[in-house]
Each structure stands twice: as structure tokens, then as C-alpha cells.
């Protein structure tokens, strides 16, 4: 009896622990949710984040946001992350690209050196992908979350409507 329960227990454990179980597994499993950051080799991004979006560096975004009084949208991802690979093409869709035009957009590979990421957004988790909305002066908008009970800044590709709604809300301030 104990042997037949072991596989079922493992599946239950993955379902309960979500991305934390994925971190312990040899390869990511098909659990809906974010993945915990793990180191990756430095390489140019292979993810397509939408060529209609003006992606900026953090430094440039801060300057532009203040000068134009625009909110900032920061997308934190990792090249190895399956959920990030699913989310990236969402930014090519017209509704998302249109909403992005009203924001200063930043995307940052969590595994690349970026001290500002830890300094500015370190208190908002280490899971990926995560999307945060900031005021023009760089404060995180606590009222704009994905609605996920455990990972409030995780946006799944299949529910882009919440992402678009929050992008529009961030730009309306």
C-alpha cells in the first residue's frame, strides 16, 4: 500500500507547494504558477517580448517616467522559465502593446546582474515571471496585482485580461 501511495503523494505535494516543488524537481512540471529563480548562464534573451513595445533600461525608465509623468511597468523574467516563455508572446498582442504605449516599459532577466532589481523590488519575491507597476517616482503600486493569492505579481499568459486591465489602470493613475 505504501508503494502505491508514493506517486500520488508526490503529485499532491507538487500541487500544494507549487513553484517551490518545481525548484526541487529536476525539471519544471506543469503546475500553474510562477517558478522560483535559479541561476542561469549569461546569454542574450531568446524570448520575444514584442517589437512594438519600447523597452527601456531601469535607469532610462526612471528618467523618462519622471519627465513624462508616466507609470512604469517592470517585467522580471528568466530565460529558463517555462511560464516566462509563455508570457513573452502576450506582449506582442495588440491589446497589450496598446496598453504598454501608455507606460514606460522595462523587462529584466532576473539572472543577469541588476543591483537595482534587488534594491528596488527585492521585497516582492523571487518568483518569475512577475510584473510590477510603479508610480513615476518609482513606488510599487500595491493596489495593482494579478489576484493570485500566493504570488500577487504573477500573470499567467492565458489570463492576459488582468494584465491589460492593470496596465490601463497604472497609466490612468
N, C-alpha and C positions, 0 to 999 in steps of 0.2 A: 504494500500500500504506500509506503514512504517513497518508493521509486517513481510511482505514477504521479504523485503529488509534486515532485520536484520541478518538472517543466511548467506545470500550471502555476506553481508558486513564483517561479521566475517571471512569467508573463505578468502576473499580478503585481509583483514588485516593480517591474518596469512601468506599468500603468500608474502605480501610486507615486513613484519617485520621479517620473517623467524624465526631464533632461539630466538630472543628476545620475540616473541609472545609465543614460546614454554615455555619460562621461566615463563610467566604469566599464562599459561594454567595449569589445574590440572594434566594433563598427557601429555607427548610428543606427538606431532602429526606427521603425515607422510610427513613433509616438508623436501625436500632435503637440507641438510646443517648441520652445526655444532650445538651444543647445548651449552648454557651458563652455566657455572659452578654454582652448588648449593651444599651446604654441604651434606655430606653423612656420615653414621656411619663408623667407622674404622673396617675393616674386611680384611682378606686375599683376594687376587684377584681371582675372579672366571673366569676371561677371559683367554683364551688360546692364548698366544702370539707367539707360535711357539717354540717347544722344540729343534729345530736345530739352534736356534739363541743364542749366548752367551750374555745374557742381563747383564748389569753391573749397579752398583750404580753410581750416578753422580761423587762421589769422585774418585772411581776406574776408571771410564771412562776418567776423566781428566788426570790422571797419565798415563794410557795406551795410550791415544791419543797422548800425548806429546812424550812419549818414543818410540812409533812406527810410529810417524808422520802420524797418521790416522785421518780422519774426524770423527765427532760424529753425530749420528742421535738420536734425542730425540723425543720420542712419549709420549705426555701428554694425559691422558685419565681420565675417571671417570667410576666407576663400574655401575652407574645407567644410563649411556648414551647409548641410542639405537644405535647411529652411531658408538660408540666405540665397541660395541658388534658385529657390522657388520664388522668393520675394523680388529679386532684382528685375525680372522682366515686367513686373507690375508697374514699375516706374516708366516703362515705355508706353503704357496705355494712355490714350488721350485725356481721360478724366484726371488721372494722377499728374500727368505732365502739365495740364492746365492749372491745377491747384498749386503745383510746385512753382509756377511762374510768379506767384504772389509771395513767395518765401525766398529766403536765402538758404540754399541747399548745400549740405555738407554730407559726404559719406566717408567713413573712416574704417579701414581694416583694423580690427582690434589687435591683431597680431603684429602690426607694424609699430615702430617707435612713435609714440604720440603722447608726450607728457601731459598735454592739455586734457586728454581724454580722462586720465585718472584724476587730475587736479579738478577739472570742471564737472565731470559726470561720473566719477568713481563711486559715488553713493547710490547709483541707480542700477546696480547689478553688473554681472559679468557675462550674462547670457547673451546669445546672439540669435537672430538679429534683434536689435532694439532700436526704436525710433523715438526720439525725444523732441519736443517742441520747446523753444526758448524765446523769451522776450528779446527785443532788440538790445537790451543791456546784458543779455546772457543768463538770465534766471530761468530755470526749468519751469514750465507751466504744469503744475501738479494736477490741474483740472482736465488736462488732455491726455487720456490714457486709452489703451486698447480695450479695457474692460476685462482683460484676463485676470482672474482672481490672484494668481500667484506671480505672474510676470506682466506687470502693468504696461510695459513699453514694448511688448512683443506683438507684432502684427503678422498674422498668417496671410499668405498670398491669396488664399481662397476667400478671405473676407476683407477685400480691399475697400469696401464701402466705409468702414470705420476709419481707415487711414485717410481717405479722401475727406470725410466729414471733419476729422481733426485738423487736417491741413487747411481746410477752408476756415475753420474756427480760429486757428492760430493766426491766419492772415487778417481776420476781421478784428481781432483783439477787442 
